[in-house]
Amino acid sequence: MKYRAVIKEVDGWWIGWLLDLPGVNAQEKTKEKLLKSLAIGAKEMLETDIPFTQDSIMTLIDVPDEVLNQ
């Protein structure tokens, strides 16, 4: 599966994060190592069990356009 990544070089370091999996980010000395670290982070996040107890509710929220356009 493919995920969108934002990557850039800053002061000799490559930094990046996955737009589709918030919380997956990395910093490495080379672009190749960064991409590998992001892939490992995505794999680990997707393998993480997120327990829901009986009193938990999963829901969707509506974010008004005016909030997104600020």
N, CA, C and O atoms as CSV, one atom per row, in Angstrom:
chain,resi,resn,atom,element,x,y,z
A,1,MET,N,N,0.840,-1.168,0.000
A,1,MET,CA,C,0.000,0.000,0.000
A,1,MET,C,C,0.892,1.241,0.000
A,1,MET,O,O,1.967,1.235,0.601
A,2,LYS,N,N,0.461,2.276,-0.655
A,2,LYS,CA,C,1.249,3.506,-0.738
A,2,LYS,C,C,0.613,4.603,0.111
A,2,LYS,O,O,-0.610,4.723,0.187
A,3,TYR,N,N,1.464,5.395,0.742
A,3,TYR,CA,C,1.032,6.517,1.562
A,3,TYR,C,C,1.776,7.769,1.119
A,3,TYR,O,O,2.928,7.700,0.690
A,4,ARG,N,N,1.116,8.899,1.226
A,4,ARG,CA,C,1.744,10.169,0.845
A,4,ARG,C,C,2.707,10.620,1.934
A,4,ARG,O,O,2.364,10.641,3.116
A,5,ALA,N,N,3.924,10.982,1.517
A,5,ALA,CA,C,4.945,11.440,2.454
A,5,ALA,C,C,5.424,12.828,2.043
A,5,ALA,O,O,5.579,13.123,0.858
A,6,VAL,N,N,5.652,13.662,3.033
A,6,VAL,CA,C,6.297,14.958,2.828
A,6,VAL,C,C,7.712,14.794,3.351
A,6,VAL,O,O,7.908,14.439,4.513
A,7,ILE,N,N,8.705,15.052,2.498
A,7,ILE,CA,C,10.098,14.935,2.931
A,7,ILE,C,C,10.868,16.173,2.500
A,7,ILE,O,O,10.545,16.803,1.492
A,8,LYS,N,N,11.886,16.510,3.276
A,8,LYS,CA,C,12.748,17.633,2.896
A,8,LYS,C,C,14.063,17.533,3.651
A,8,LYS,O,O,14.163,16.886,4.693
A,9,GLU,N,N,15.062,18.193,3.092
A,9,GLU,CA,C,16.381,18.227,3.721
A,9,GLU,C,C,16.533,19.551,4.456
A,9,GLU,O,O,16.309,20.619,3.887
A,10,VAL,N,N,16.917,19.469,5.730
A,10,VAL,CA,C,17.084,20.656,6.557
A,10,VAL,C,C,18.385,20.515,7.340
A,10,VAL,O,O,18.539,19.595,8.144
A,11,ASP,N,N,19.300,21.415,7.103
A,11,ASP,CA,C,20.570,21.445,7.843
A,11,ASP,C,C,21.287,20.094,7.867
A,11,ASP,O,O,21.797,19.679,8.908
A,12,GLY,N,N,21.325,19.415,6.729
A,12,GLY,CA,C,22.041,18.155,6.624
A,12,GLY,C,C,21.259,16.936,7.093
A,12,GLY,O,O,21.792,15.826,7.089
A,13,TRP,N,N,20.015,17.118,7.494
A,13,TRP,CA,C,19.152,16.017,7.911
A,13,TRP,C,C,17.963,15.924,6.970
A,13,TRP,O,O,17.477,16.941,6.474
A,14,TRP,N,N,17.500,14.718,6.726
A,14,TRP,CA,C,16.264,14.504,5.980
A,14,TRP,C,C,15.147,14.270,6.995
A,14,TRP,O,O,15.253,13.396,7.857
A,15,ILE,N,N,14.078,15.057,6.885
A,15,ILE,CA,C,12.938,14.891,7.775
A,15,ILE,C,C,11.704,14.599,6.930
A,15,ILE,O,O,11.615,15.019,5.776
A,16,GLY,N,N,10.763,13.879,7.511
A,16,GLY,CA,C,9.551,13.580,6.763
A,16,GLY,C,C,8.451,13.037,7.637
A,16,GLY,O,O,8.685,12.615,8.770
A,17,TRP,N,N,7.248,13.052,7.098
A,17,TRP,CA,C,6.086,12.532,7.792
A,17,TRP,C,C,5.081,12.031,6.774
A,17,TRP,O,O,5.103,12.428,5.609
A,18,LEU,N,N,4.202,11.154,7.229
A,18,LEU,CA,C,3.168,10.600,6.359
A,18,LEU,C,C,1.868,11.357,6.568
A,18,LEU,O,O,1.362,11.446,7.687
A,19,LEU,N,N,1.339,11.896,5.495
A,19,LEU,CA,C,0.093,12.648,5.588
A,19,LEU,C,C,-1.084,11.753,5.948
A,19,LEU,O,O,-1.999,12.183,6.651
A,20,ASP,N,N,-1.066,10.519,5.475
A,20,ASP,CA,C,-2.195,9.612,5.649
A,20,ASP,C,C,-2.150,8.835,6.965
A,20,ASP,O,O,-3.133,8.192,7.332
A,21,LEU,N,N,-1.040,8.886,7.668
A,21,LEU,CA,C,-0.903,8.205,8.960
A,21,LEU,C,C,-0.297,9.192,9.957
A,21,LEU,O,O,0.903,9.143,10.226
A,22,PRO,N,N,-1.117,10.081,10.503
A,22,PRO,CA,C,-0.590,11.066,11.454
A,22,PRO,C,C,0.165,10.383,12.587
A,22,PRO,O,O,-0.278,9.368,13.125
A,23,GLY,N,N,1.293,10.947,12.935
A,23,GLY,CA,C,2.123,10.380,13.995
A,23,GLY,C,C,3.311,9.609,13.466
A,23,GLY,O,O,4.246,9.316,14.211
A,24,VAL,N,N,3.284,9.274,12.178
A,24,VAL,CA,C,4.438,8.589,11.589
A,24,VAL,C,C,5.345,9.668,11.009
A,24,VAL,O,O,4.999,10.320,10.023
A,25,ASN,N,N,6.507,9.851,11.628
A,25,ASN,CA,C,7.493,10.813,11.156
A,25,ASN,C,C,8.883,10.282,11.469
A,25,ASN,O,O,9.049,9.376,12.285
A,26,ALA,N,N,9.867,10.856,10.813
A,26,ALA,CA,C,11.230,10.367,11.006
A,26,ALA,C,C,12.229,11.455,10.635
A,26,ALA,O,O,11.896,12.437,9.971
A,27,GLN,N,N,13.459,11.249,11.083
A,27,GLN,CA,C,14.582,12.124,10.757
A,27,GLN,C,C,15.798,11.237,10.586
A,27,GLN,O,O,16.134,10.449,11.470
A,28,GLU,N,N,16.458,11.369,9.444
A,28,GLU,CA,C,17.634,10.542,9.146
A,28,GLU,C,C,18.662,11.376,8.388
A,28,GLU,O,O,18.350,12.458,7.890
A,29,LYS,N,N,19.875,10.873,8.306
A,29,LYS,CA,C,20.957,11.577,7.602
A,29,LYS,C,C,20.869,11.440,6.083
A,29,LYS,O,O,21.410,12.278,5.362
A,30,THR,N,N,20.199,10.404,5.583
A,30,THR,CA,C,20.074,10.247,4.130
A,30,THR,C,C,18.608,10.069,3.755
A,30,THR,O,O,17.786,9.643,4.566
A,31,LYS,N,N,18.309,10.400,2.530
A,31,LYS,CA,C,16.947,10.258,2.011
A,31,LYS,C,C,16.523,8.791,2.030
A,31,LYS,O,O,15.386,8.473,2.378
A,32,GLU,N,N,17.428,7.911,1.660
A,32,GLU,CA,C,17.117,6.483,1.612
A,32,GLU,C,C,16.761,5.950,3.001
A,32,GLU,O,O,15.798,5.199,3.156
A,33,LYS,N,N,17.546,6.345,4.008
A,33,LYS,CA,C,17.267,5.900,5.379
A,33,LYS,C,C,15.946,6.486,5.879
A,33,LYS,O,O,15.201,5.826,6.604
A,34,LEU,N,N,15.664,7.730,5.486
A,34,LEU,CA,C,14.406,8.354,5.886
A,34,LEU,C,C,13.213,7.579,5.334
A,34,LEU,O,O,12.266,7.285,6.064
A,35,LEU,N,N,13.263,7.251,4.052
A,35,LEU,CA,C,12.151,6.516,3.435
A,35,LEU,C,C,11.975,5.153,4.094
A,35,LEU,O,O,10.847,4.698,4.285
A,36,LYS,N,N,13.079,4.501,4.442
A,36,LYS,CA,C,12.988,3.213,5.124
A,36,LYS,C,C,12.375,3.390,6.520
A,36,LYS,O,O,11.525,2.596,6.924
A,37,SER,N,N,12.793,4.410,7.249
A,37,SER,CA,C,12.247,4.664,8.582
A,37,SER,C,C,10.760,4.974,8.533
A,37,SER,O,O,10.002,4.534,9.398
A,38,LEU,N,N,10.339,5.729,7.527
A,38,LEU,CA,C,8.911,6.030,7.382
A,38,LEU,C,C,8.118,4.759,7.090
A,38,LEU,O,O,7.018,4.576,7.613
A,39,ALA,N,N,8.671,3.886,6.259
A,39,ALA,CA,C,7.998,2.619,5.945
A,39,ALA,C,C,7.888,1.741,7.191
A,39,ALA,O,O,6.854,1.114,7.419
A,40,ILE,N,N,8.948,1.695,7.995
A,40,ILE,CA,C,8.919,0.919,9.239
A,40,ILE,C,C,7.884,1.517,10.197
A,40,ILE,O,O,7.122,0.783,10.827
A,41,GLY,N,N,7.859,2.839,10.304
A,41,GLY,CA,C,6.888,3.504,11.175
A,41,GLY,C,C,5.459,3.225,10.751
A,41,GLY,O,O,4.593,3.007,11.597
A,42,ALA,N,N,5.203,3.229,9.450
A,42,ALA,CA,C,3.857,2.931,8.937
A,42,ALA,C,C,3.475,1.497,9.273
A,42,ALA,O,O,2.358,1.240,9.722
A,43,LYS,N,N,4.390,0.569,9.058
A,43,LYS,CA,C,4.125,-0.844,9.346
A,43,LYS,C,C,3.801,-1.041,10.825
A,43,LYS,O,O,2.844,-1.731,11.175
A,44,GLU,N,N,4.609,-0.425,11.687
A,44,GLU,CA,C,4.391,-0.570,13.121
A,44,GLU,C,C,3.066,0.051,13.558
A,44,GLU,O,O,2.364,-0.509,14.400
A,45,MET,N,N,2.726,1.199,12.993
A,45,MET,CA,C,1.459,1.831,13.362
A,45,MET,C,C,0.276,0.978,12.923
A,45,MET,O,O,-0.689,0.818,13.670
A,46,LEU,N,N,0.347,0.433,11.721
A,46,LEU,CA,C,-0.750,-0.379,11.208
A,46,LEU,C,C,-0.891,-1.705,11.953
A,46,LEU,O,O,-1.975,-2.288,11.982
A,47,GLU,N,N,0.191,-2.180,12.550
A,47,GLU,CA,C,0.152,-3.427,13.316
A,47,GLU,C,C,-0.284,-3.212,14.772
A,47,GLU,O,O,-0.558,-4.176,15.487
A,48,THR,N,N,-0.348,-1.958,15.202
A,48,THR,CA,C,-0.691,-1.654,16.587
A,48,THR,C,C,-2.171,-1.923,16.835
A,48,THR,O,O,-3.043,-1.410,16.134
A,49,ASP,N,N,-2.427,-2.737,17.847
A,49,ASP,CA,C,-3.803,-3.040,18.227
A,49,ASP,C,C,-4.359,-1.862,19.013
A,49,ASP,O,O,-3.754,-1.415,19.988
A,50,ILE,N,N,-5.503,-1.366,18.590
A,50,ILE,CA,C,-6.156,-0.263,19.281
A,50,ILE,C,C,-7.405,-0.831,19.955
A,50,ILE,O,O,-8.433,-1.025,19.307
A,51,PRO,N,N,-7.311,-1.095,21.248
A,51,PRO,CA,C,-8.442,-1.730,21.925
A,51,PRO,C,C,-9.600,-0.757,22.148
A,51,PRO,O,O,-9.402,0.412,22.479
A,52,PHE,N,N,-10.789,-1.267,21.961
A,52,PHE,CA,C,-11.996,-0.506,22.267
A,52,PHE,C,C,-12.756,-1.259,23.337
A,52,PHE,O,O,-13.068,-2.440,23.179
A,53,THR,N,N,-13.050,-0.576,24.419
A,53,THR,CA,C,-13.838,-1.192,25.470
A,53,THR,C,C,-15.316,-1.049,25.133
A,53,THR,O,O,-15.683,-0.314,24.217
A,54,GLN,N,N,-16.155,-1.751,25.871
A,54,GLN,CA,C,-17.581,-1.722,25.587
A,54,GLN,C,C,-18.176,-0.322,25.674
A,54,GLN,O,O,-19.161,-0.024,24.998
A,55,ASP,N,N,-17.590,0.531,26.492
A,55,ASP,CA,C,-18.138,1.879,26.628
A,55,ASP,C,C,-17.522,2.872,25.638
A,55,ASP,O,O,-17.819,4.065,25.705
A,56,SER,N,N,-16.678,2.405,24.730
A,56,SER,CA,C,-16.082,3.269,23.710
A,56,SER,C,C,-17.009,3.409,22.507
A,56,SER,O,O,-17.758,2.494,22.165
A,57,ILE,N,N,-16.937,4.562,21.887
A,57,ILE,CA,C,-17.733,4.823,20.690
A,57,ILE,C,C,-16.802,5.376,19.616
A,57,ILE,O,O,-16.032,6.299,19.880
A,58,MET,N,N,-16.865,4.825,18.422
A,58,MET,CA,C,-16.138,5.398,17.299
A,58,MET,C,C,-17.140,6.231,16.513
A,58,MET,O,O,-18.235,5.767,16.193
A,59,THR,N,N,-16.762,7.447,16.209
A,59,THR,CA,C,-17.673,8.354,15.523
A,59,THR,C,C,-16.904,9.224,14.550
A,59,THR,O,O,-15.674,9.266,14.583
A,60,LEU,N,N,-17.610,9.902,13.704
A,60,LEU,CA,C,-17.034,10.888,12.791
A,60,LEU,C,C,-17.427,12.270,13.283
A,60,LEU,O,O,-18.504,12.453,13.852
A,61,ILE,N,N,-16.553,13.239,13.062
A,61,ILE,CA,C,-16.891,14.617,13.415
A,61,ILE,C,C,-16.863,15.456,12.150
A,61,ILE,O,O,-16.153,15.137,11.196
A,62,ASP,N,N,-17.630,16.513,12.148
A,62,ASP,CA,C,-17.681,17.436,11.023
A,62,ASP,C,C,-16.844,18.657,11.377
A,62,ASP,O,O,-17.090,19.312,12.390
A,63,VAL,N,N,-15.859,18.963,10.544
A,63,VAL,CA,C,-15.030,20.148,10.749
A,63,VAL,C,C,-15.492,21.190,9.727
A,63,VAL,O,O,-15.330,20.990,8.523
A,64,PRO,N,N,-16.065,22.302,10.201
A,64,PRO,CA,C,-16.582,23.322,9.283
A,64,PRO,C,C,-15.489,23.877,8.378
A,64,PRO,O,O,-14.336,24.008,8.789
A,65,ASP,N,N,-15.861,24.199,7.144
A,65,ASP,CA,C,-14.903,24.734,6.173
A,65,ASP,C,C,-14.190,25.974,6.680
A,65,ASP,O,O,-13.009,26.167,6.390
A,66,GLU,N,N,-14.893,26.826,7.438
A,66,GLU,CA,C,-14.265,28.061,7.912
A,66,GLU,C,C,-13.122,27.760,8.879
A,66,GLU,O,O,-12.185,28.553,8.978
A,67,VAL,N,N,-13.174,26.649,9.588
A,67,VAL,CA,C,-12.066,26.251,10.463
A,67,VAL,C,C,-10.884,25.804,9.624
A,67,VAL,O,O,-9.741,26.144,9.929
A,68,LEU,N,N,-11.149,25.041,8.566
A,68,LEU,CA,C,-10.085,24.546,7.708
A,68,LEU,C,C,-9.421,25.656,6.901
A,68,LEU,O,O,-8.257,25.531,6.520
A,69,ASN,N,N,-10.138,26.724,6.642
A,69,ASN,CA,C,-9.614,27.807,5.792
A,69,ASN,C,C,-8.966,28.941,6.588
A,69,ASN,O,O,-8.654,29.988,6.019
A,70,GLN,N,N,-8.764,28.754,7.864
A,70,GLN,CA,C,-8.139,29.810,8.678
A,70,GLN,C,C,-6.659,29.835,8.475
A,70,GLN,O,O,-5.967,30.656,9.077
